[in-house]
Amino acid sequence: MFKLFKKDLTLFFHDQRSVVLTFLLPVILITLFAFAYGSTGAYDGRSEPLKLLVTDLDQSRSSKAIIYKIDSLKNIRTVISDSLKARELVTKGKYACALVIYKGFQDSLEAGNAMPVELVYDRSRELEIGILQQNLISILMSSTSEIIIKKNIEKYLKELFPDEENGISDDIYRNVIKDDRNKQAIKWIPIVGIKNNTRLGLIQAVAGTAILMLLFSVAGVGTSILEEKENGTINRLLYSPLKGSTILYSKMLFAFFISILQLTAMFIFAWLILNMDMSVNIPGLILMIIATSFAVSSLGIFLAAVAKTRQQAQNLSTIIILVMSAIGGSMIPLFIMPSILQKIALFSVNYWGIQGFYDIFWRALPLEQILPKILILICIGVVMTLASIRLFKRRITKL
C-alpha cells in the first residue's frame, strides 16, 4: 500500500502544472474573495472613499457649508456636477447616488420649512446608500443649518410659552426639535431599477452564471484543437486541400455558434421558469448575446492557441476562467467589491458582459447607451481572434 502511495505521490509532484493548479489556484481565489467580502458591512475595507455626486442649485452660504462638511468626512468624497449630468451618471451606473440641493435651501432653513434636498440613487447599491444615509442626516441636522433652525424654534417657543421665566426646559425643546427634524428629512428617490419587474438577484444569477459556464464550454471547444493535434487528426487534415487557417476558422465558428445557443437557452429558461422580463430591450439583448458570445469564444480559442498540450490548456483555462469570473462579477456582485478590484475587473470579459446585461435588465438603458459595452466586447473578440490566428499559423508551420 505504501509503495503505491509513494508512486502516486511521485507522479503527482512530477506533474508541475497539477501541483501549481492544486495549491496556487485556491490561494488566488481565497485572496480575491477576502478582498471582496472584507468590505461587506464595513467601510474600512474599501481602498478609496465613497464618491458622492453633489448638485448645488442654491449656491448659498448654508449649502456650501453642508457640502464642505460632507467632503470633510474621511469615508466620503464629493464630486460637483450639474443636475442632469448627475442623474445620467447614476442611471448609467457610474455613481451610486447624487445629492441635489435645490434653490431656496437657505431661505427654507431660515423660515423653518422643510429642506429642498433629495438624494437620487441606484437601488442595487444599497450597501453604499446605507453608509451615506446616516452620515448625511447627521450632517444636515447638526451643521450650520441646525443653528438657524434652533434660533427659529427658540423664537417660536418663547411665543408659545411666554410664562416660562427661566427659559424653555430641555424636555420641551427636545420634543419640538425632534418634530422639526422629521420635517427636514431628505427625500430618497430611486431612479434605477424602477422601470422593470426583474429582481436584482435574478439578473446577477442569470448573467453571472451564464458567462461563467459559457467560458468553461468554449474552453472545452478550444481544447479539442489540441486533442486533435495529439491524435494526429490535424496532421491528416493538412494533407488535404484545406488550409491551416481554415481549420481554426471552423473551430471559431463552432465555438461562436455554440456560445450563442447556450446564452440564448439560458435566457429563455430564465424567462419561462424564473419569470425574467425579456421585453425590456430586445434589440439590445440580441446584440449583447452576439457580442458576448464572440468575445468569450475567441478567448477560449486563444487559450488553446497559447497552450502546447491539452493538459496545459485545461489547467491554464481553469485558472484564468475562475480568476476572471471572481473579479469580473460572476461569483461576487461587483458593487460589493472594494474599488481596487472594481478597477481590475475592467480587464475581464465577465465584467463587460455582466454590466451590459445590467444595463438592459436593471438600468433599462436605451440601445445607444449600451453600444459602448457591445463594441468593447467585439474589440476583445477581434484582438483575441487575430492573436489566435497568428499563434496557430506558427504551430501549423512546425507541423
C-alpha positions in Angstrom: 0.0 0.0 0.0 2.8 2.5 0.9 4.6 1.7 -2.3 1.5 2.5 -4.3 1.1 5.7 -2.2 4.7 6.7 -2.9 4.3 6.0 -6.6 1.2 8.2 -6.9 2.8 10.9 -4.8 5.9 10.9 -7.0 3.8 11.1 -10.2 1.8 14.0 -8.7 4.9 16.1 -7.8 6.5 15.3 -11.2 3.5 17.0 -12.9 4.4 20.6 -12.0 1.3 22.0 -13.6 -1.0 19.9 -11.5 0.9 20.9 -8.4 0.5 24.6 -9.3 -3.2 24.2 -10.0 -3.7 22.3 -6.7 -2.1 24.9 -4.5 -1.9 28.2 -6.3 -5.5 28.4 -7.6 -7.1 28.1 -4.1 -4.7 30.7 -2.8 -5.6 33.1 -5.6 -9.3 32.6 -5.1 -9.1 32.9 -1.3 -7.2 36.2 -1.7 -9.8 37.6 -4.2 -12.8 36.6 -2.0 -11.1 38.0 1.1 -10.6 41.3 -0.7 -14.2 41.3 -1.9 -16.0 40.2 1.2 -13.7 42.1 3.5 -15.5 45.3 2.6 -19.0 43.9 3.2 -20.7 45.8 6.0 -17.6 47.8 6.9 -16.4 50.8 5.1 -12.9 50.3 6.3 -12.4 47.6 3.8 -12.6 50.0 0.9 -9.4 51.2 -0.6 -11.0 54.5 -1.6 -13.7 56.8 -0.1 -17.2 56.6 -1.5 -17.8 59.2 -4.2 -21.0 61.3 -3.9 -22.2 63.4 -6.7 -23.4 66.8 -5.5 -25.5 69.4 -7.3 -25.8 72.8 -5.6 -28.5 74.8 -7.2 -28.8 77.2 -4.2 -25.2 78.4 -4.1 -25.8 79.9 -0.7 -23.6 80.1 2.4 -25.5 77.3 4.0 -25.5 74.9 1.0 -21.7 75.4 0.6 -21.2 74.7 4.3 -23.2 71.5 4.0 -21.0 70.3 1.0 -17.8 71.2 2.9 -18.8 69.2 5.9 -19.7 66.2 3.8 -16.4 66.4 1.9 -14.5 66.6 5.2 -15.7 63.1 6.2 -12.9 60.6 5.6 -15.3 58.0 4.1 -16.9 60.3 1.5 -15.6 62.5 -1.3 -17.9 64.9 -3.1 -17.9 65.3 -6.9 -19.6 68.5 -8.1 -21.9 68.1 -11.1 -25.0 69.6 -12.6 -28.4 68.1 -12.0 -29.0 66.4 -15.4 -25.4 65.1 -15.6 -25.6 63.7 -12.1 -28.8 61.8 -12.8 -27.4 60.5 -16.0 -24.2 59.2 -14.3 -26.3 57.5 -11.6 -28.6 55.9 -14.2 -25.5 54.6 -16.1 -24.1 53.0 -13.0 -21.0 55.3 -12.8 -22.0 56.5 -9.3 -24.2 55.1 -6.6 -26.2 58.3 -5.9 -26.4 62.0 -6.2 -27.3 64.7 -3.7 -29.3 67.6 -5.1 -29.6 70.8 -3.1 -32.4 72.9 -4.7 -32.6 76.6 -4.9 -34.2 78.1 -1.9 -32.3 75.9 0.5 -31.1 78.7 2.8 -34.4 80.5 2.7 -36.2 77.3 3.8 -33.8 76.9 6.7 -34.3 80.5 7.8 -38.1 80.1 7.5 -38.0 76.8 9.4 -39.5 74.9 6.4 -38.7 71.5 5.0 -35.3 71.4 3.3 -35.5 71.2 -0.5 -32.9 68.4 -0.6 -33.1 65.0 -2.3 -30.8 62.1 -2.9 -31.4 60.1 -6.1 -29.8 56.6 -6.1 -29.4 53.2 -7.7 -31.3 50.6 -5.7 -28.7 48.0 -6.5 -26.1 50.0 -4.5 -27.9 49.7 -1.1 -24.7 49.0 0.8 -23.2 52.3 -0.2 -26.5 54.1 0.3 -26.7 52.8 3.8 -23.3 54.3 4.5 -24.4 57.6 3.2 -27.8 57.7 4.9 -26.5 58.1 8.5 -23.7 60.5 7.6 -25.9 62.8 5.5 -28.8 63.0 8.0 -26.3 63.7 10.8 -24.6 66.5 8.9 -27.8 68.1 7.7 -29.2 68.1 11.2 -26.1 69.1 13.2 -24.4 71.6 10.9 -24.9 75.3 10.5 -28.4 74.7 9.3 -29.4 73.4 12.7 -28.2 76.7 14.3 -30.6 78.6 12.0 -33.4 76.1 12.8 -32.6 76.3 16.5 -32.9 80.1 16.5 -36.3 79.9 14.8 -37.5 77.2 17.2 -36.4 79.2 20.3 -38.3 82.2 19.0 -41.3 80.1 18.3 -41.2 78.5 21.8 -40.9 81.9 23.6 -44.1 83.0 21.8 -45.7 79.6 22.6 -44.6 79.5 26.3 -44.4 83.2 27.5 -44.8 82.2 31.1 -41.5 80.2 31.2 -39.5 82.8 33.1 -36.4 80.5 33.5 -36.2 79.7 29.8 -37.5 76.8 27.9 -37.0 73.4 29.5 -34.8 70.9 27.8 -37.7 68.4 27.5 -39.9 70.9 25.7 -37.0 71.9 23.4 -36.0 68.3 22.6 -39.6 67.3 21.7 -40.1 70.2 19.4 -36.7 70.0 17.7 -37.4 66.3 17.2 -40.7 67.0 15.4 -39.0 69.8 13.4 -36.2 67.4 12.3 -38.8 65.0 11.0 -40.0 67.8 8.7 -36.4 68.3 7.5 -35.9 64.7 6.2 -34.1 64.2 2.9 -36.1 62.8 0.1 -34.6 59.4 -1.0 -35.6 58.8 -4.6 -34.6 55.6 -6.5 -34.1 56.3 -10.2 -32.5 53.0 -11.3 -34.3 49.7 -11.1 -37.8 51.1 -11.1 -38.7 50.5 -14.8 -38.9 46.7 -14.7 -40.2 43.9 -12.5 -37.0 41.8 -12.6 -35.3 41.2 -9.3 -31.7 42.3 -8.9 -30.6 39.0 -7.6 -32.1 37.2 -10.6 -30.2 39.4 -13.0 -26.9 38.7 -11.2 -27.6 35.0 -11.0 -28.5 34.6 -14.7 -25.9 37.0 -16.2 -23.0 35.9 -13.9 -23.6 32.2 -14.1 -24.3 32.3 -17.9 -21.0 33.9 -18.7 -19.1 31.7 -16.2 -20.4 28.4 -17.7 -20.0 29.8 -21.2 -16.3 30.3 -20.6 -15.9 26.7 -19.5 -17.8 25.5 -22.5 -15.8 27.3 -25.1 -12.6 26.4 -23.3 -13.5 22.8 -23.9 -14.1 23.5 -27.6 -10.7 25.2 -27.8 -9.0 22.3 -26.0 -10.4 19.9 -28.7 -7.9 21.5 -31.2 -5.0 20.3 -29.1 -6.7 16.9 -28.7 -6.9 16.6 -32.4 -3.3 17.6 -32.7 -2.2 14.9 -30.2 -4.4 12.3 -32.0 -2.9 13.2 -35.4 -6.2 14.5 -36.8 -4.8 17.9 -37.7 -1.8 16.3 -39.5 -4.1 14.3 -41.7 -6.2 17.3 -42.4 -3.1 19.2 -43.5 -2.6 16.7 -46.3 -6.0 17.6 -47.7 -6.6 20.8 -49.8 -7.7 22.6 -46.7 -5.5 25.5 -45.4 -4.4 25.5 -41.8 -6.3 28.8 -41.2 -9.5 27.1 -42.4 -9.2 24.5 -39.6 -9.0 27.3 -37.0 -11.9 29.3 -38.6 -14.1 26.3 -38.4 -13.4 25.8 -34.7 -14.0 29.5 -34.1 -17.3 29.4 -35.9 -18.3 26.3 -34.0 -17.4 27.9 -30.6 -19.3 31.1 -31.6 -22.4 29.2 -32.7 -22.4 27.1 -29.5 -22.0 30.2 -27.4 -25.0 31.9 -28.9 -27.1 28.8 -28.4 -26.0 28.4 -24.8 -26.6 32.0 -23.9 -30.0 32.1 -25.7 -31.1 28.9 -23.9 -30.1 30.3 -20.5 -32.1 33.5 -21.0 -35.1 31.5 -22.4 -35.0 29.3 -19.3 -34.9 32.4 -17.1 -37.8 33.9 -19.0 -40.0 30.8 -18.9 -39.2 29.3 -15.5 -37.9 32.3 -13.4 -40.2 34.9 -14.9 -37.4 37.2 -16.1 -38.7 40.0 -18.2 -37.2 39.7 -21.7 -39.2 42.5 -23.3 -37.2 45.4 -21.8 -34.9 45.8 -24.8 -35.0 43.0 -27.4 -32.5 44.6 -29.9 -30.0 45.3 -27.1 -30.4 41.8 -25.7 -29.7 40.2 -29.1 -26.7 42.4 -29.7 -25.3 41.7 -26.2 -25.7 37.9 -26.7 -23.9 38.1 -30.0 -21.1 40.3 -28.7 -20.6 38.3 -25.5 -20.6 35.0 -27.4 -18.0 36.4 -29.8 -15.7 37.7 -27.1 -16.0 34.5 -24.9 -15.5 32.1 -27.9 -12.4 34.0 -29.1 -10.9 33.9 -25.6 -11.5 30.1 -25.5 -9.7 29.6 -28.8 -6.9 31.9 -27.7 -6.2 29.9 -24.6 -5.9 26.7 -26.8 -3.6 28.6 -29.2 -1.3 29.6 -26.3 -1.1 26.2 -24.7 1.1 23.4 -26.2 -0.7 20.4 -24.8 -4.3 19.6 -23.9 -3.4 19.2 -20.2 -1.7 22.6 -20.2 -4.7 24.2 -21.9 -7.1 22.7 -19.3 -5.0 23.9 -16.4 -4.5 27.3 -17.8 -8.1 27.8 -18.8 -9.3 26.7 -15.3 -7.1 29.3 -13.6 -7.9 32.1 -16.0 -11.6 31.5 -16.1 -12.0 31.2 -12.3 -9.9 34.4 -11.7 -11.7 36.4 -14.3 -15.1 35.2 -13.0 -14.1 36.1 -9.4 -13.0 39.7 -10.3 -15.4 40.2 -13.1 -18.6 39.8 -11.1 -19.8 36.2 -12.0 -19.1 34.9 -8.5 -19.4 38.1 -6.4 -21.6 41.0 -7.3 -19.3 43.8 -8.4 -20.9 46.5 -6.3 -19.9 44.9 -3.1 -16.2 44.7 -4.1 -13.6 47.2 -3.0 -12.7 49.8 -5.6 -9.3 48.3 -6.4 -11.0 45.1 -7.6 -13.6 47.0 -9.5 -10.8 48.6 -11.5 -9.1 45.3 -12.1 -12.4 43.9 -13.3 -12.2 46.0 -16.4 -9.7 43.6 -17.8 -12.2 40.6 -17.7 -14.7 39.6 -20.3 -17.2 38.8 -17.5 -17.3 42.4 -16.4 -18.3 43.8 -19.8 -20.9 41.1 -20.4 -22.5 41.3 -17.0 -22.6 45.1 -16.9 -24.1 45.0 -20.4 -26.9 42.8 -19.2 -27.3 45.0 -16.1 -27.8 48.0 -18.5 -30.6 46.1 -20.2 -32.5 44.4 -17.4 -31.8 46.7 -14.4 -30.9 50.1 -15.6 -33.3 49.9 -18.7 -30.9 51.9 -20.8 -31.6 52.6 -24.5 -29.6 50.8 -27.1 -27.3 53.7 -27.9 -26.1 53.8 -24.3 -25.4 50.0 -24.3 -23.4 50.1 -27.6 -20.1 51.1 -25.9 -20.0 47.8 -23.9 -21.0 45.9 -27.0 -18.2 47.5 -29.0 -15.7 46.7 -26.3 -16.7 43.0 -26.3 -16.4 43.0 -30.1 -12.9 44.6 -29.8 -11.9 41.9 -27.3 -13.1 39.3 -29.7 -11.2 40.8 -32.6 -7.9 41.1 -30.7 -8.1 37.5 -29.4 -9.0 36.2 -32.8 -6.1 37.9 -34.6 -3.7 36.7 -31.9 -5.1 33.1 -32.1 -4.6 33.1 -35.9 -1.0 34.3 -35.6 -0.1 31.7 -33.0 -2.0 28.9 -34.8 -0.2 29.6 -38.1 3.1 29.2 -36.3 2.1 25.8 -34.9 0.8 24.7 -38.3 4.2 25.7 -39.9 6.0 23.5 -37.4 3.7 20.6 -38.1 
